[in-house]
Amino acid sequence: MQDTTIILILQRYIKNQCSEQELRTLLHQLKLSDNRIDLDWIVRPLWEAIDKESALPNKERKSELRREVSSLLLEIKQKNNTVPYSDTRDKLHLNGFYKIAAILILVFGVTFGLLNIFDRSQSTITYIESTSAKGEKKSLLLTDGTNVILNSDTKLIIPSDFNNKERIIEIEGEAFFDVTLNPDKPFILKSGETRIKVLGTSFDFKLYKEDEFIKLTVSTGKVQINVADQELQLSVSSNEHLSINKKDGNIRKETIEENNYIKWIHSSLYFNREPIREVIKTINRTYNRTVILQSEEADYRITGIHHNKSIDAVIEAICFTTGLQYRHEDENIILYETQ
């Protein structure tokens, strides 16, 4: 009965179904010095596991694993026959030791061999990148029914197993998400150290590597945001806008009556006391142009909406507000202060 229990636990261990208590029981039994487990009874279920095509589909790897185990058993047997013993009791004790060693090595070897090959054959995950170029917007429909609109210069990384057991994607840039409700599978958006979790809602998320701020605007529902490197976790509800400074961790959360932060979907620009250097980054991405600010100390804040205006019209409006001047140099636009 004891031997049968050990074999059953070993079989469960190979299938990765062994509980912590069963594992403790197995190790305790194998450590007993008077344990007389027949090695053949242990090896047989292991061979059966190896022979199962469903568990080990790679025939070449199966043969290789057979050779490795057989070689190991032969080596242990040779060592067992050549070691001198002082008496019968020592011989039995050492024989038991080699059996235990063989069992443990077999268990670990076969377990990892089976599981690794099974995992490689059954759970190979590939990633699809969907990108929008500078000056371009793109619409996507995910396999769970979620609608996504990518803003300029944005990358979305979608795993091939998306919406199987979980819904996790990665983003670099800005996008608007209208997430299909599924309480059993939270929708998780990752971007660097930032993690967004929702069940079913609509929101805009913005995080470019070169930008100073992380921005989240919720249109409907509730969103949970976690920023690991700042030890920050917040909930943002509908008609709320959140801005987090990546440098100093400063947080600004506001209630909005009208969601101007998603005006970009309709080719408009909206700035709300935005630092001019951040405004220029947005302009460069939106128009696929290069605007350069030639001022080390410029600390202007820009506010306003620009509906479907040309880049020159936007630059002129900024200059009117700040007193800056601009000129064209080849394909670049230079902003500068008058002397």
N, C-alpha and C positions, 0 to 999 in steps of 0.2 A: 504493500500500500504506500509506504514511504517513497519507494522508487518511482511508482506511478505518479505520485503527486509532483515529484521533482521534474519528471518528463513533461507533464502537463504545463507546469510553470515555464519550463524552457520553451515549449512550443508557443505559449502566449507571449513570452519575451521576444521571440523571433518575429512575431507578427506585430510587435510594438503595442501589445494589449496588456502587458504585465503591470499590475498596480504596485505602488511603493511597498505595501505590506507583503505582497507575494514575493517581491524581490528580496526583502529582508529575510523571509522564510527560506528562500532558495540559498542565499549566501550562508545562512546559519547551518543548513543541512550539509552543504558542501564542506564546511569547516570542521565537521565532526570527524575526529581521528579514526573512529571505528566504523565509519560509513563504508559499506561494501557495494557501491553502485557498480553494476555491470556496464562497462563502457559501450558494449554493443547496443544495449538498450537506449543509451543516450544518443549514440551516433545515428541509429536508424531513423528516428523522426527528423533529424537534421537533414539526412539524405533525402527524405521524402519532401521536405520543404524546398530543397534545392531542385528537385526534379519537377516541381510544379511549373508548368509553362506560364501560368498567370502571374505567379510571384516572381519568376525570373525569366523574362522573355528573351534575353540575349543568350543564345546558345553558346557562343564563343566564351562569354564570361562565365557561363555555367561550367563548362569544361575546365576552364582555368581555375575556378574556385574548387572544383573537385580535386584537381592536382595539388593545389596548395594544402588542402585539408589532409589528403592522403600522405603527402610528404611530411606534414607536421606530425601525424600519428606515427609514421614509421620512425621519425627521429626520436620521439618520446619513447617508443618501444625499445629502440636500440640503447638509449641511455639507461632505461630501466633494467635491461639485461646485463649491462656492463658494470654497473655500480656495485661494489662489494658490500655485503651486509654483515653486521656482527652477529645477528641472531634472527630467528624467524620473525620476531615481533617487529624489529626494525625494518625488515624487508616488507612486511605487510603495511607498515606505516608509510614507508617511502613509496610503495606501489600505489597506495591511496593518494599520496601527494601528487604523483604524476597523473593520475586519473583526474584529479581535481583541476590540475593545470590544463590538461587537454580539454576538459569540459568548458572551462572558462574561456580559453582561447577560441574554441569552436563557436561558443555562443556569441562572443563579440565579433569574430570574423564573419560568421554567416549572417548575423543580424545586420551589420553594417553593409555587407555585400549585397544582401537582398534589398534592404531599404534604399540604399543609394541608387541601385540600378532601377528599382521600381519608381523612385521619385523622378529620376532622369527621364524615364520613358512615359510617365503619366502626367507630370506637372511641369513640363518645359514651358516657360513663360517668355513670350516675346513682347516687345514694346513698339507701339506705333506713335510717331511724332506728327502732330498736326501743327503747322506753323503759319503765321501770317507775316508778310514782309512789312517793312516800313511803308506807310502810306496805304496799307491794305487792311480791310476787315474781312472776317470769314465766319460763316455760320456752320455749326456742326449739330448733328443729332446722334447722341450716344445710344448704345444698345438698350439702356434702361428707359429710354424715352426722354431723357434730359436734353434740353436745348441749350446750346452754348454759342455765344457770339464772342469771337476773339477780336480784341483791339489790335492796333498796329504793333508789329514787332513782338509778337507773343508766341510762346511755345507751350503746347499741351502734350503731355506724355500719358498714353493710355495703355495699360497692360492688356494682354490678350485674354486674361481670365476676368476682366472687368464684368461685374454683375453676375458672376457665378456664385461665389460665397460672400463676396464683399464688393463695395464700390469705392475704389481708391484711385485717384489720378493725381498727377503733378502738373504744376503750372509755373511758368516764368513769364511775367508780363501782366496783362489785364484782360479780364473776361467777365461777361455777364452770364450767370447761370440761372436757368429756370428748371429746378430739380424736381423730378418725378417723385412723389411720395412713396416711401417704402419703409415702414417702421422696423421691419426685420433686417434691413440693410442700410445703415446710415451712409450717407454720401460724404466722403472724406476727401478734402482737397489739401494737397501738401505743396509747400513752397519754401525750400530751405528749412529753417527752424520753425516755420509757421504752419499751423495745422487748423483747417476749418472743418467743422462737423455739423451736418444738417440732416434732417429726415426728408423733408419736402418743403422747399421754399425758393424764393428768387432773390438773388443778391449779386452785387458787383464787387469783385476783388481785384486789387491792384498791388503788385509787388514786382518792380523791376530792380535788377541788381544795382543799377547805377543811381536809383532814386533814393532820396533821404527818408521817405515815408512808406509805411504799410497802410493801405486804405481799404476799408470795408464799408459798403453801403447796402443795407437790407431793404428790399422793396416789400416783401411779404414774408411772414413766418418769423422764425428765430434762428440765429446762427451762433454757434459756439466757436470762439477763436482761442487758440493756444499758441503762445510764442515761447518756445523752450528756453532760448538763450536769455530771455528776460524774465523767466519764471512768471509769466503772465497768462491768465485765463479769464476771459470775459464772455458774457452773453450780449448779443446785439439783436434788438428786436426790429420789427418793421418800422419804416420811416426814421431810422437812426443811421448816423454816419460816424464811423470810427477812424481816427488817424493816429498812428503810432510812429514816433520818431525813432528810427533805427539806431541813431547815434546815442542819444541821451535817454531814450525810453519814455519820453514825455508822451502822455496820452490826452487826446482831445475827443470827446464824445458829444454829439449834438443831435437834437431832434430836428427833422426837416419837414417842411410842409410840402415842398415840391422836390422831387428827386432830380436835381440838376446834374448830379454826378454821373448820370448815365446818358447825358446829352451826346456823348461821343458816338453812340449807336446811330444817331441821325446826323452825323458829320458836323456836330457843333462842339465848340470848346467852352468849358466852364472852369473858372478859377475863383476860389474863395480865399482871399488873403494868402495867396500862394507865393512863396519866395521866387524871385525872378529866375534864379538858376534852375529851379524845378520846372517852371513854365517853359523855359527854353528847351529842356529835355523833351517835354511833351510835344512842342512844336516840331522839333527835329524828327520825332517818330511819326507824327501825324502827316507831315508833308514830305518826308524823306528828303529833307534838305539839311544843311549845316548852318546853324545860327551860332555865332561866337560872341560872347560878352567880353569886351576888352575893358574890364574894370575890376580891380582886386577888391575894392571896398563897397561895391554896389550891393545894397541890402533892401531893394525895393520889394514891395508886396503887391501882387496883381489881383484884381477882382473884376469879374465881368463875364459876359456870355458873348461868344462870337459865332453867329449862325452862318454856316456854309460860306465863310469868307476866305479869300485868297490869303496866302502867307504874307504878302505885302500889306494887305489891309490889317491883319492882326498885328504885324510889327509896327505899323503906323499908330495903331491904337495904344500899344504899349509905350511907344515914344511920347505920345501926347500925354499919357498919364504920368510918366516918370521924368520927362525932360531929357531923355536920352536921344541920341542921334543914330542914324544907321546909314550904311553904304553897302554897295555890292562889290565884292572882290571875286572875280571869276564866278564860281557857282555858290560861293558863301555869302552870308549876310552878316555884317559886322555891326554890333551895337557898341556905342562908345559914349562917353561923357564929354560934353563940351568943356574946353579949358576956361 
